[in-house]
Amino acid sequence: MFPELLTTITDFRGDLYRNIKTARESIDCYDDLGDGGLDTEIAVAAEMVGHTPSHAPMVTRPFDYGVAIAYPFIPDNWQETRFSDGRLYGVWYGSTEMETTIFETVYHWRRFVEDSFAGEDIDISADRRVVLILCQGVLINLVGKEADYPALLDPMDYAFTQAIGRYLHDQGQNGLLVTSTRCDGINAAIFTERVLSNTRDFCYLTYFWNPARREPLRIEREPGTPWLDIP
C-alpha cells in the first residue's frame, strides 16, 4: 500500500510555524524552594545536569521556554503522536500557516483542560509562543491523498499514520507534508533535526476556555484584546 501512497515529493524551502508552550511574563521557577541566593544556584545547577551547554538555547535547550526544534528529538521526550507511537523516535510538527497551528494546539489543549478541570466554572488560560522555523529538505507530500486514504485524517485512530511514519523513518526520510485533521491547512511532520534551522519569534498568544460553560475558546494576541474565537 505504501508504494502507491508515497508517490509525490516536494523539495521544501520555506518557513514553518511552530506553536509551543511558554510564559508571557518571566517567572522564577524556584522561588518556592528556598530563600534565593545559594538555594537558587543549587536548584538551577541540578536542573542543568545532563544538558549540554549551548550558544543557541532557543534551538537546542530542551527546558527553555524557547524550545522550538530540539525537544521532540530527545528520547526522554518521545510520545505517541499521529506519526509516531513514541517508542523508537520523535516527530517535530509545524504548519505552513499560523492558523493551522492554532487549531491543532487548541484541540489537544482543550482535551487536557476537560480531563484536568472538568466542570470548573472558571476561565482556564494558557500562554503560547509562535515561532518561525526554516525547513529545507525533500519531504514526502501526502496533501490530497486523504481522498483515497481517509485514515490519514482519522481524528482519533493513529494506527495507519503511525505505520506510515515508522516506514518513512526507517527509510531515512526527512519528513512529510499532510492535510490537517483539525482545519483546512497543511502540517509538516519532520523526522530529522537536520532540515530545521533559523528560529525566529513571530508572536505570543493566550488561550482562554471555561470547561463548564463550554463557550467558544477565546484567543488573545495582545493581552486584554480578543483576537479569535474557536467554536
N, C-alpha and C positions, 0 to 999 in steps of 0.2 A: 504493500500500500504506500509506503513512504516514497519509493522512487517515482510514483505517479503524482504524489502531492508536492514533493520538493523539486520543482522543475524551474523555478524562477529565482534569479538572484538580482540584488541591487548593490551597486558599488556606492555605498552611502558615504556622503561627505557633508556633514551638517550638524547643527546643534540639536540636542535632545533636552527636554525639560525633565527635571527630577524634583519630586516633591517629598521633603523629608521632615521629620520632627525637629523642633527647635524650641527656643525660648526667645521671645521678642526682647525681653529685658534680661540682662545678665543676672545670674543667681550664684550664690555661694553654696555649693553642694555639701559643704562640710560644716556649716555654721552651727548645726545642732549636735555636732560630735565633740566639741571642745570649746575652749575659750580663745581660739585663734593661736597665732604665734607658732610654737613648735608643734602643737597638736595638728594644725592645718598642714604644716610642712610634711609631717609624717603621713597624714591621710593622702595627700597628693602623691607622695613618693610610693605609697602602697598601691594606689590605683594605676600608677605608671608601670608597675612591674610587668614585664612581658611585652611592653610596647617598644617598638623601635623608634628612637628619636627621628624627627623629620623636619626638613626645612619647609615643607608644604603640608601642614597638618590638615588643611581642608580636603586634600586629595587622599592622604594616606592614614590619618589618625582615626582609629575606629571608634573612639569615645567622644570626639569633638562634636559639638552641635553642627559643625560644618561637614559632617560625614556625607560625602557625595559620591565617591567612587568605591573606595576600598571595602567598605563594610560587608556587602554581600559575598565577597570572595574569600573572606576569612572563615575557616572551617567552623569555628565556635559559633558563628552567626548563621550557618546554613539552616534553612527552614523550608517547610513544604510550601510551594507556590505553584502557579499554573504550569510552569515548565520545569519543575524540579520536585522530587519527593523529599528533598532536604538531607539525603544521606550521603551522596557522593560529590556534590558540587552545589555552588550557589549561583543565583541568577541576579543580575542587575537589571532593573526595569526603568525605562524612561519613556517619554512620549514626544511625538512630533509637534503637539500643541499643548499649551499650558492647561487649557480647559479639560483635556483628557486626563491629565494627572490629578485634577481636582475630583472628577467623577470616580476615578479609580480609588483614590485615598479616602474619599468620603464614604464609599461603600464599606471598606474594611473598618474605618474608624467608627462608623455608626453601629456596626455589628459589635465592636468592642464595648461601646457605651451601653448598648442593650444588654450585653452579658454582665457588665460590671455595675450598672446603675439602673437596672430595670425598675420602673415605677417611680423613680425620683422626679419630683416636680421642681426641678431647678435647671438652669442653663449650664450644661457641661461645655467647657471650652478646650480647645487645643490649638497651640501655635504651630505653624508650618513655615517652612522656608523653601522657596522655589529657586533652583539654580539651573544654569545652562551648562551642559557638558558637550564638548566637541566629540563626535563619533566619526571615525574614519576607518572603514573596512568593508569588505564584502559580506552582505547579510542575505540569508535566505528570505525571500519575500512570500509571505502567505496571505497577504492582503487580497481579499476577493475569493480566496479558496474556501471560505466558510459556506458558500453556496452549495458546494459539493461535499463539504466535510463540516456539517453543523456542529460536531463535537468540539471544533476549535473554539466555539463561543459558549460552550455549556457553562451556565453561571455557577454551578456547584461541583460537578464531577470533573476532576482534572486527570483522570486516568489516560485519556487519549493524548492530551497535550504533554503530560509528563513523559510519555513514551517517545514523543517527538523530540522533546528536549534532551532526553537521555541519548537518543540516537545521534543527534547533531553534536552534542558534547563529546561523545565517544569518537565522532569523526573529525574532531578538532575544528569545528566551525566556529566562527566569531559570534554568531547570534542570528536573530531573525526579526522580521517585521510582521505584525499581525494586527488585524482589526480588534479594537477594544470591545469587550463584552458589555461594558458599562455605559458606553455612549458611542456616537458616530465619530470615532477618532482612531488613531493608529499608535500602537505601542511598539517599543523595541525591547526584546529580551536578549541580553548580552551575556555570553558565557566566558568571556576573557577580558581581563582588565586592560590589555594592551591597546585596544582600539578606542579607549576613552581618555580624554585629556582636557586641559584648559577649563577648569571650573570657574564660573563667574556667578555672582549673586544676581538674581533677577527681581524678586520681590518677597515680601512676607505676607502671610495670610493667617487669619484666626477663624476657626470653625466654632460655631455655637449650635447646640441642639438640646432640646428638652425631651428626654425619653418618655415622660408621662404624657405630655400634650401631643407629641408626635406631629408637630407643625413642621413646615419646611425648614431644613437646615440653613442657617444664616452664615454667610461668609463676609468678613471684613478684610479689605486690603489695607486701608488706613484705619487705625484704631478709632472706634466710635462711629464709623461711617459704613452703613450697609452697602455691600458691593454686589452680592449674588446670593440668590436663594435656590436651594436644591430640594425639589419636592420629595 
